[in-house]
Amino acid sequence: MKVGVPTEIKPDEYRVAMTPAGVRDLTDVGHEVYVQAGAGEGSAIADAEYEAQGAQILPDAGAVFAEAEMIVKVKEPQPVEVGRLRSDHILFTYLHLAPDPALTRSLVESGATCIAYETVEDERGRLPLLAPMSEVAGKIATQAGAFMLEKPLGGRGILLGGVPGVAPATVVIIGGGVVGLNAAFIAIGMEAEVFVLDRNIERLRELDVALSGRVSTVFSSSLAIEELLPRADLVIGAVLVHGAKAPYVVTRERLKLMKRHAVLVDVSIDQGGCFETSRPTTHSDPTFEVDGVTHYCVANMPGAVPITSTYALTNATLPYVLEIAKHGPSAVPSGVNVANGRVTHPAVAQATGLEFVPA
Ligand SMILES: NC(=O)c1ccc[n+]([C@@H]2O[C@H](COP(=O)([O-])OP(=O)(O)OC[C@H]3O[C@@H](n4cnc5c(N)ncnc54)[C@H](O)[C@@H]3O)[C@@H](O)[C@H]2O)c1
């Protein structure tokens, strides 16, 4: 198969969807790889490193889309990229279609087969292509939250870990999956007081063991959230219902319960956000304020640390790229969101109001 790797064009996105190791594995088994000139620059990978492993460097995105049968990307396609898709293309990338009916419709119209990293499930129902970026985003969530709590940045002016004789800040993490666990690791490391909420009791048991009882695990109910919000300095939203738009765990009404200049970090923003007052932001302008509460809602948090994220992502995606290159989209049925001009993922169809047709 001819595999194309364009440069990411979303603002402040420095990751790339393939490393020279991936080029080597694909070309070793007879596939061809076309990389856009400069695609790896943001992740400190030079064109020559791709070429050394057998890739052909093409001058621009138009040439990559024209040449390739499968396009491998990081972020959801931007309008100019959707315009380049053909009905015989396979697109393999993060899509996050549930909160984006307009993008879903444009992909349906393209006729391309669109496979979403974030809905690919392994044999145990886990999300192996979301997990590495969730590990990164979880760690950034606490770091960014700690930073935004500093007074000159508009925060309350409290140090996450406190000092001897002065109490630490309180961090409330809603959603104890991969993001939540990693956010908790860093919050514990920074010596904050940490609560993790989830609706899955089995998951709360795992967290209790994984974090050696150093966080308070709480069953996530409306009442539990209402009781914790007035105590929180930093709230991290990290809930996910596979493929679906994120549920609101903090409504606009509940913001009133929070301390002035507390910080909300909505990691679930890529699935539409789990705080009612969230809207997507970028690394260059990451926060805004609603009712005196700072909101940090960067939709591509791992994009800020490409040297970590590019390798973490491609370690996970490469085996699937190889499978799709060999067997076609049927190698990853749970990932196929759009095919033959139809929505083929039930949660995406439900969220966007479009008809669901099994792939
Ligand atoms: N903004 C970014 O840059 C970025 C990067 C990576 C991941 N994400 C997003 O972060 C979110 C979380 O990802 P993850 O990998 O941790 O998912 P995950 O499936 O590992 O964990 C989600 C957890 O949320 C829990 N949950 C669901 N509904 C809940 C509710 N009402 N209250 C409390 N808990 C609830 C689930 O039981 C699960 O444990 C996803 O939306 C993902 O797309 C965003």
The ligand as an ORCA input file, in Angstrom:
! r2SCAN-3c Opt
* xyz 0 1
  N      -7.393     17.344     25.506
  C      -6.486     16.476     25.094
  O      -5.462     16.840     24.532
  C      -6.695     15.000     25.334
  C      -5.634     14.076     25.192
  C      -5.868     12.722     25.485
  C      -7.144     12.316     25.884
  N      -8.140     13.232     25.969
  C      -9.506     12.889     26.391
  O      -9.560     12.610     27.789
  C     -10.750     11.870     28.044
  C     -10.444     10.709     28.995
  O      -9.631      9.754     28.317
  P      -9.143      8.408     29.030
  O      -8.181      7.766     28.104
  O      -8.741      8.688     30.428
  O     -10.489      7.553     29.028
  P     -10.755      6.238     29.901
  O     -11.829      5.487     29.182
  O      -9.484      5.564     30.265
  O     -11.347      6.834     31.259
  C     -12.564      7.522     31.348
  C     -13.142      7.248     32.710
  O     -14.311      8.092     32.860
  C     -15.199      7.365     33.682
  N     -16.523      8.000     33.605
  C     -17.433      7.961     32.605
  N     -18.507      8.726     32.940
  C     -18.234      9.255     34.167
  C     -18.936     10.143     35.045
  N     -20.144     10.621     34.729
  N     -18.339     10.482     36.236
  C     -17.118     10.010     36.551
  N     -16.407      9.157     35.760
  C     -16.963      8.805     34.587
  C     -15.119      5.943     33.152
  O     -15.627      4.999     34.094
  C     -13.614      5.805     32.916
  O     -12.939      5.230     34.032
  C     -11.266     11.439     26.653
  O     -12.316     12.290     26.248
  C     -10.074     11.641     25.761
  O     -10.431     11.853     24.393
  C      -7.939     14.549     25.689
*
